[in-house]
Amino acid sequence: MPATALKLKLIFISSLNIDFITRTPRIPEPGETLNAVSFDTGFGGKGANQAVACARLASRHVVVEMAGNVGDDTFGADYFKGLEKEGIVTKGVRVIKESKTGVSNIIVDQSTGENRILFTANANYIFSDTPSPDWDMVPEAAKVVVFQLEIPLRVVLHNIRIAHERSNHVIFNPAPAQPIPDSEYESIDTLIMNETELQIMAGSTSHAKQDASCTELAKGFLDRGVKDAVIVTLGSRGLVYVTSSGEMGEIAARSVSVVDTTAAGDTFVGAYAVQRAKHADGRFDYRDALNFATLAASKSVEKPGAMAAIPYLKELE
């Protein structure tokens, strides 16, 4: 590609973890010992998974960059190699001395494909207590900046404001979910949540099971200030979305044989971010973008693992 060709930069600011994945015939009862089916390790963390999904599903005109913290252990060193192998720029990844890289323990129920995850932050959470240069993680020339909540909330909100001030398109995937001040929503362009996260972010005491209720809750985030769109993923029931322009609708889930749902949500976010970057300066077709992201997520659940299950663009064609 000529040196003068336009490149679109996406930056993912979040966690980098090593995943320890155990697959079981079912979830053991309290106090029960159960023979597992298999055990694997792999690279993970919501931000890193989403960055890999973006890199695998993007064209050569898209540059994907990762920002976050790893420890000065062997896991951290391996992580740089893993990201670079995916073609992801790693200059925003910092090595924290005398610390451990974050880890996630993932238990996958083989009978359903559903997972349970325990996340230990380690280096992901090592930042100064008050604003300082180590909080600044948004690079210059970014088009789309994607955030989650596996690094400290104060650092996430600080960088969301920076990205907003630079007119970047801010995608916020609040996972693990925790409420944020209403005033912060004005700096968010696209909010992507699953149904459980929607309930937590909305401060709801009851779990809405009807898509119509989810749509009404989603509209509430536009009222709080979200600039562009609110997307709520509903697992096997597909998703609902609402936009500031008044467009709303549902996208059905694809019928697939579910093996492992671990990477589905992250694949969806990464795929949507690709579409958002491609159309950052022009008309955006929400349904096309959401169908693309839904297809990518459906491919991921047909394989075991997290990052290992994320599909490549050629698998969607």
C-alpha positions as CSV (number, residue, x, y, z in Angstrom):
1,M,0.0,0.0,0.0
2,P,1.4,3.5,-0.8
3,A,2.8,5.4,2.1
4,T,0.2,8.2,1.4
5,A,-2.8,5.8,1.7
6,L,-5.2,6.7,4.5
7,K,-5.1,4.5,7.6
8,L,-7.7,4.5,10.3
9,K,-6.5,4.0,13.8
10,L,-8.4,2.2,16.6
11,I,-7.1,2.1,20.1
12,F,-8.3,-0.3,22.8
13,I,-7.6,0.9,26.3
14,S,-8.1,-1.8,28.9
15,S,-6.8,-5.0,30.4
16,L,-4.4,-7.7,29.3
17,N,-4.7,-11.0,31.0
18,I,-3.6,-14.6,30.8
19,D,-6.6,-16.9,30.7
20,F,-6.7,-20.2,32.5
21,I,-9.6,-22.1,30.9
22,T,-11.1,-25.2,32.5
23,R,-13.9,-27.1,30.7
24,T,-16.2,-29.2,32.8
25,P,-19.1,-31.5,32.1
26,R,-21.1,-29.3,34.5
27,I,-20.5,-26.7,37.2
28,P,-19.6,-28.5,40.5
29,E,-21.7,-28.0,43.5
30,P,-20.2,-26.3,46.7
31,G,-17.6,-28.6,48.2
32,E,-17.7,-31.0,45.3
33,T,-14.6,-32.2,43.4
34,L,-15.3,-32.9,39.7
35,N,-13.1,-34.3,37.0
36,A,-12.6,-31.6,34.4
37,V,-12.7,-32.3,30.6
38,S,-9.7,-30.1,29.7
39,F,-7.5,-27.2,30.7
40,D,-5.8,-24.6,28.5
41,T,-4.0,-21.3,28.9
42,G,-4.2,-18.4,26.5
43,F,-4.0,-14.6,26.1
44,G,-7.1,-12.7,27.2
45,G,-8.6,-9.6,28.9
46,K,-11.6,-7.8,27.4
47,G,-9.6,-5.0,25.8
48,A,-7.0,-7.4,24.3
49,N,-9.7,-9.8,23.1
50,Q,-11.5,-6.9,21.4
51,A,-8.3,-5.6,19.9
52,V,-7.5,-9.0,18.4
53,A,-11.1,-9.3,17.0
54,C,-10.7,-5.9,15.4
55,A,-7.3,-6.8,13.9
56,R,-8.5,-10.1,12.5
57,L,-11.7,-8.6,11.1
58,A,-10.3,-5.3,9.7
59,S,-8.9,-4.4,6.3
60,R,-5.3,-3.4,5.7
61,H,-6.3,0.2,6.0
62,V,-7.0,-0.1,9.7
63,V,-4.3,0.2,12.4
64,V,-5.1,-1.4,15.7
65,E,-3.3,-0.3,18.9
66,M,-3.5,-1.6,22.4
67,A,-2.8,0.4,25.6
68,G,-2.7,-1.1,29.1
69,N,-0.4,-2.7,31.7
70,V,1.4,-6.0,32.0
71,G,3.7,-7.3,34.7
72,D,7.4,-7.9,34.4
73,D,6.9,-11.6,34.5
74,T,7.1,-14.2,31.7
75,F,3.4,-13.7,31.0
76,G,4.0,-10.1,30.2
77,A,6.9,-10.8,27.9
78,D,4.9,-13.4,26.1
79,Y,2.0,-11.0,25.7
80,F,4.0,-8.5,23.6
81,K,4.9,-11.4,21.2
82,G,1.3,-12.5,21.0
83,L,-0.1,-9.0,20.2
84,E,2.6,-8.3,17.6
85,K,1.9,-11.6,15.9
86,E,-1.7,-10.3,15.5
87,G,-0.3,-7.1,13.9
88,I,-1.4,-5.0,16.9
89,V,0.7,-1.9,17.8
90,T,2.0,-2.3,21.4
91,K,3.7,1.0,22.1
92,G,0.8,1.8,24.5
93,V,1.4,-1.3,26.6
94,R,3.5,-0.6,29.7
95,V,5.5,-3.0,31.8
96,I,5.0,-2.5,35.5
97,K,8.0,-3.5,37.5
98,E,7.7,-6.0,40.4
99,S,4.1,-6.8,39.5
100,K,2.2,-9.7,37.9
101,T,0.3,-9.8,34.7
102,G,-3.5,-10.0,35.2
103,V,-5.2,-13.4,35.1
104,S,-8.7,-14.7,34.5
105,N,-9.9,-18.1,35.6
106,I,-12.6,-19.3,33.2
107,I,-14.9,-22.2,33.8
108,V,-16.8,-23.4,30.8
109,D,-19.8,-25.7,31.3
110,Q,-19.6,-28.1,28.3
111,S,-23.3,-29.0,28.5
112,T,-24.3,-25.5,27.7
113,G,-21.2,-23.6,26.5
114,E,-21.8,-21.0,29.1
115,N,-18.9,-19.6,31.1
116,R,-18.1,-18.2,34.6
117,I,-15.1,-15.9,34.9
118,L,-13.0,-14.8,37.9
119,F,-10.7,-11.8,37.1
120,T,-7.6,-10.9,39.1
121,A,-6.4,-7.4,38.0
122,N,-2.8,-7.4,39.1
123,A,-0.8,-5.0,36.9
124,N,-4.0,-3.8,35.1
125,Y,-4.9,-1.8,38.2
126,I,-1.5,-0.2,39.0
127,F,-1.9,3.5,38.4
128,S,-1.2,6.6,40.5
129,D,-4.0,7.5,42.9
130,T,-4.4,11.0,41.5
131,P,-4.2,12.3,37.9
132,S,-0.6,12.0,36.5
133,P,1.0,11.2,33.2
134,D,0.5,7.5,33.7
135,W,-3.2,8.1,33.3
136,D,-2.9,9.5,29.8
137,M,-3.4,6.6,27.4
138,V,-5.1,8.0,24.3
139,P,-2.7,8.4,21.4
140,E,-2.8,11.1,18.8
141,A,-4.6,10.5,15.5
142,A,-7.1,7.9,16.8
143,K,-10.4,7.6,15.0
144,V,-12.1,5.2,17.4
145,V,-11.3,4.6,21.0
146,V,-12.7,1.6,22.9
147,F,-13.0,1.3,26.7
148,Q,-14.1,-1.4,29.2
149,L,-13.9,-1.5,33.0
150,E,-11.0,-3.9,33.7
151,I,-8.8,-1.0,34.6
152,P,-9.6,1.5,37.3
153,L,-12.8,3.5,36.7
154,R,-11.0,6.8,37.4
155,V,-8.5,6.1,34.7
156,V,-11.2,5.0,32.2
157,L,-13.3,8.2,32.7
158,H,-10.2,10.4,32.5
159,N,-9.3,8.9,29.1
160,I,-12.9,8.9,27.8
161,R,-12.9,12.7,28.4
162,I,-9.6,13.1,26.6
163,A,-10.9,11.1,23.6
164,H,-14.1,13.0,23.5
165,E,-12.3,16.4,23.6
166,R,-10.2,15.2,20.6
167,S,-13.4,14.3,18.7
168,N,-12.6,10.6,18.7
169,H,-15.6,8.2,18.5
170,V,-15.8,6.7,22.0
171,I,-17.1,3.2,22.4
172,F,-17.8,2.2,26.0
173,N,-18.4,-1.5,26.9
174,P,-18.9,-1.3,30.7
175,A,-17.7,-4.7,31.8
176,P,-17.4,-5.7,34.6
177,A,-20.3,-3.3,35.0
178,Q,-20.4,-0.5,37.6
179,P,-22.5,2.6,37.6
180,I,-20.9,5.9,36.5
181,P,-22.0,9.5,37.1
182,D,-24.7,10.7,34.6
183,S,-22.5,13.6,33.6
184,E,-19.9,11.2,32.0
185,Y,-22.4,9.8,29.4
186,E,-22.0,13.0,27.4
187,S,-18.5,12.0,26.4
188,I,-19.6,8.5,25.1
189,D,-20.7,8.0,21.5
190,T,-21.6,4.3,21.5
191,L,-22.6,2.3,24.6
192,I,-22.5,-1.5,24.2
193,M,-23.8,-3.7,27.0
194,N,-25.2,-7.1,27.6
195,E,-28.5,-7.5,29.5
196,T,-26.9,-7.9,32.9
197,E,-24.6,-4.9,32.4
198,L,-27.7,-2.9,31.3
199,Q,-29.4,-3.6,34.6
200,I,-26.4,-2.6,36.6
201,M,-25.7,0.6,34.7
202,A,-29.3,1.6,34.8
203,G,-29.5,1.0,38.5
204,S,-32.5,-1.3,38.0
205,T,-33.5,-3.6,40.9
206,S,-35.3,-6.1,38.6
207,H,-34.0,-8.1,35.7
208,A,-35.9,-7.2,32.6
209,K,-36.4,-10.3,30.4
210,Q,-38.5,-8.7,27.7
211,D,-36.7,-7.1,24.8
212,A,-39.2,-4.1,24.9
213,S,-38.1,-3.4,28.5
214,C,-34.4,-3.5,27.4
215,T,-35.2,-1.0,24.6
216,E,-36.8,1.4,27.1
217,L,-33.9,1.1,29.4
218,A,-31.5,1.7,26.5
219,K,-33.4,4.9,25.5
220,G,-32.7,6.1,29.0
221,F,-29.0,6.3,28.3
222,L,-29.6,8.5,25.3
223,D,-31.5,10.8,27.7
224,R,-28.4,10.7,30.0
225,G,-26.3,12.0,27.1
226,V,-24.9,9.2,25.0
227,K,-24.3,10.8,21.7
228,D,-24.9,8.2,19.0
229,A,-26.2,4.7,19.9
230,V,-27.0,2.3,22.7
231,I,-26.7,-1.4,21.9
232,V,-27.9,-4.2,24.2
233,T,-26.8,-7.8,23.4
234,L,-29.2,-10.5,24.5
235,G,-27.4,-13.7,23.8
236,S,-29.5,-16.2,22.0
237,R,-32.2,-13.6,21.6
238,G,-30.0,-11.4,19.5
239,L,-29.9,-7.7,20.3
240,V,-31.8,-4.4,20.5
241,Y,-30.5,-1.0,19.6
242,V,-31.6,2.7,19.8
243,T,-29.9,5.7,18.3
244,S,-29.9,9.5,18.9
245,S,-31.3,10.0,15.4
246,G,-34.5,8.0,16.3
247,E,-33.6,4.7,14.6
248,M,-34.2,1.6,16.7
249,G,-34.7,-2.1,16.1
250,E,-33.7,-5.7,16.8
251,I,-31.2,-8.0,15.2
252,A,-31.8,-11.8,15.6
253,A,-29.1,-14.1,16.8
254,R,-27.8,-16.6,14.3
255,S,-28.5,-20.2,14.7
256,V,-25.3,-22.0,15.6
257,S,-24.0,-24.9,17.6
258,V,-22.6,-23.3,20.8
259,V,-19.4,-24.7,22.1
260,D,-18.0,-21.9,24.2
261,T,-19.5,-18.3,24.7
262,T,-16.3,-16.9,26.3
263,A,-15.2,-14.7,23.4
264,A,-18.7,-13.8,22.0
265,G,-19.1,-10.4,23.6
266,D,-15.6,-9.2,22.9
267,T,-15.7,-10.4,19.3
268,F,-19.0,-8.4,18.9
269,V,-17.4,-5.2,20.2
270,G,-14.3,-5.6,18.1
271,A,-16.3,-6.2,15.0
272,Y,-18.5,-3.3,15.6
273,A,-15.5,-1.0,16.2
274,V,-14.1,-2.0,12.8
275,Q,-17.3,-0.9,11.1
276,R,-17.4,2.3,13.1
277,A,-13.9,3.2,12.0
278,K,-14.5,2.4,8.3
279,H,-17.4,4.9,8.3
280,A,-16.1,7.4,10.8
281,D,-16.4,10.3,8.4
282,G,-19.6,9.3,6.5
283,R,-23.1,7.9,6.8
284,F,-23.2,4.9,9.1
285,D,-25.5,2.0,8.5
286,Y,-26.3,0.6,11.9
287,R,-28.0,-2.6,10.7
288,D,-25.2,-3.5,8.4
289,A,-22.6,-3.0,11.2
290,L,-24.7,-4.9,13.7
291,N,-25.3,-7.8,11.4
292,F,-21.5,-8.0,10.7
293,A,-20.8,-7.9,14.5
294,T,-23.5,-10.5,15.1
295,L,-22.1,-12.8,12.4
296,A,-18.5,-12.5,13.9
297,A,-19.8,-13.3,17.4
298,S,-21.7,-16.3,16.1
299,K,-18.5,-17.7,14.6
300,S,-16.6,-17.3,17.9
301,V,-19.1,-19.5,19.9
302,E,-18.6,-22.4,17.6
303,K,-15.0,-22.8,18.8
304,P,-13.5,-23.4,22.3
305,G,-11.4,-20.7,24.0
306,A,-11.3,-16.9,24.1
307,M,-8.8,-15.3,21.8
308,A,-8.3,-18.6,20.0
309,A,-12.0,-18.6,19.0
310,I,-12.1,-15.1,17.5
311,P,-12.6,-15.5,13.7
312,Y,-10.8,-13.9,10.8
313,L,-12.4,-11.8,8.1
314,K,-12.2,-14.6,5.5
315,E,-14.3,-16.8,7.8
316,L,-17.2,-14.3,7.5
317,E,-17.1,-14.1,3.7
